[in-house]
């Protein structure tokens, strides 16, 4: 099968490419010659271009697109999020349709359903919020809506929704946690008692493999590790795998959210560079439960976790990849 992966130089896209390259012909969307060289070294054929300007002719012969590229950030300008996550996805869908691509797998997120309220044992029946104050959540929701609406007899479209992706190769979650602890910026929120689901990268890659031939068009699927945990239990174990001990200090969620709101206002009014040390999106996520049911993926994709949370943490602690 000939597959185009967008975002193949990132954590998720790279992990998918590493597994699929043994059995499929892979292309990777590259924005620059340096990115193209990195993709070629990983065994992908570089396709020079960027989201929002993908030439349909360059997709001739592509059977499936796995769309992982996105503007992933906690804070920023609306235009950045909208152009990449919404306009970029819509243009790729259009190019794929004109090129005769048969399947379009979108990498979604549970954040598409987040408006600041707890998400408690939700499934795919959970509606999109009428409005989300978080740009990442809002634009990922809009992108997913357009992907699912594009399903047709000619091109099957579906969306996978992992929650809190972690594991070997992680470039964000664990490195950022370690940096926060070492710089003295780490605080537990509500003592870390809020429950959460997670998704090990190996489980997500397995779900993608299944979605290459299974799944219902126009449908989203949650992909998570078996069972649930708490932020304190999971993040403590994750930090322990890097031989870092978090502090015990904690602040109430209401205080954390108020602090984040104040920082956000200051940064915007004073037009300060970079993002605030604490963003409203991060504060809201860490102070709310987010637990997910993945039964639909089990029934319709045949999804079964290939690694448990405990096994994954043990492998990280042992330095495994």
Helices and strands as residue ranges (DSSP letters): E 2-6, H 11-20, E 25-30, H 33-41, E 45-48, G 56-59, E 64-67, H 78-81, I 82-87, H 88-99, E 103-109, G 110-113, E 119-122, H 135-149, E 156-162, E 165-166, H 173-182, E 188-189, G 190-192, E 195-196, E 199-200, H 201-211, E 219-223, E 229-230, H 231-240, E 250-251, H 253-269, H 280-286, E 290-292, H 295-300, H 309-317
